[in-house]
Amino acid sequence: MSSGAPGAAGYLRPEVLSRLGGLEIRARQVVEGFVSGMHRSPYRGYSVEFAEHREYVAGDDTRHLDWRVWGRVDRLYIKQYEEETNLRTQLLVDCSKSMRYPERREPGRMSKFEYAATLAASLAFLLTHQQDAVGLLLFDDAVRAEMPALSSQAHLRALVAQLERALLERASGSDVLTRDLHSKLRRRSVVVLISDLLMDTDALLRTLDRMRHERHEVIVMHVLDEDEREFRFQQHTRFEGLESASHLTVDPQSLRRAYLEELAKFLTRIRGECLNRQVDFVELTTTQPLDVALRRYLAMREHLRKR
């Protein structure tokens, strides 16, 4: 991480968290958790709320026979139930070299990774506060750190400390999520990908397809710096690749229109592909007050859930 980055306490920013209290994150789909809570489990058990009947087969527990149904139809049926579980969320945070931008910045301006880490810590705080489980996976061209989904204050502190230790030394890998994620997400979860998405788009879409096929609920939070969104450079500028040795000195005003057109095409494609897969796509700029952007998005999710 570049010098001057905030430590673990810096990512849990009080001015952000104080304005997020009481707003719960709830899955729009059923998710699997590990203790009793407020969210539906995709698996049926025999403990909480009636779901449906199925015909009795030899070996079923006779304690769950519905004798009233037997009295009406003279056939044996078992009562099945749904359990209530915690929400299980996995945060996938991009720690590749491109997330270091801008490396040279004025006081108060966050790099993309600092913004992403603050966002991840805020979500982890909210989830832990409502006794839901949250895990973390840091990746570039490989998985660099992994924490299971747990719910405790000690786990929250360890998760934030892990974010603070990220090195941002390697380029992003086009297939790391497709290659490695399947073995990491063994239970259905809400998966939050926080990245600048400067990776192979087709590989990213294959990852989304696989996660949706495995019935995870997926949220993509796209973090860009204002320079990347607006391209407001005025003077001749030397552009250096953070993930390669390439560099180019040009008049940025002559490139601005073409750059913005390409960015618009990229965003239109990603937005549409996410919509087609029922994946939430959230666009964030590092100059946006994070609490405002996060509250707006979570309020939208709550509105959709109630509908």
HELIX and SHEET records of a PDB file:
HELIX    1   1 ALA A    8  TYR A   11  1                                   4    
HELIX    2   2 PRO A   14  LEU A   17  1                                   4    
HELIX    3   3 THR A   62  HIS A   64  5                                   3    
HELIX    4   4 TRP A   67  VAL A   73  1                                   7    
HELIX    5   5 LYS A   97  ARG A  100  5                                   4    
HELIX    6   6 LYS A  112  HIS A  129  1                                  18    
HELIX    7   7 GLN A  153  GLU A  164  1                                  12    
HELIX    8   8 VAL A  176  LYS A  184  1                                   9    
HELIX    9   9 THR A  201  HIS A  213  1                                  13    
HELIX   10  10 GLU A  226  GLU A  230  1                                   5    
HELIX   11  11 PRO A  252  ASN A  276  1                                  25    
HELIX   12  12 LEU A  290  LYS A  306  1                                  17    
SHEET    1   A 3 HIS A  39  GLY A  45  0                                        
SHEET    2   A 3 TYR A  77  THR A  85 -1                                        
SHEET    3   A 3 GLU A  49  GLU A  55 -1                                        
SHEET    1   B 6 VAL A 143  LEU A 150  0                                        
SHEET    2   B 6 ALA A 133  PHE A 139 -1                                        
SHEET    3   B 6 ARG A  88  ASP A  94  1                                        
SHEET    4   B 6 VAL A 190  SER A 195  1                                        
SHEET    5   B 6 GLU A 217  LEU A 224  1                                        
SHEET    6   B 6 ASP A 280  THR A 285  1                                        
SHEET    1   C 2 THR A 237  GLU A 240  0                                        
SHEET    2   C 2 HIS A 247  VAL A 250 -1                                        
END                                                                             
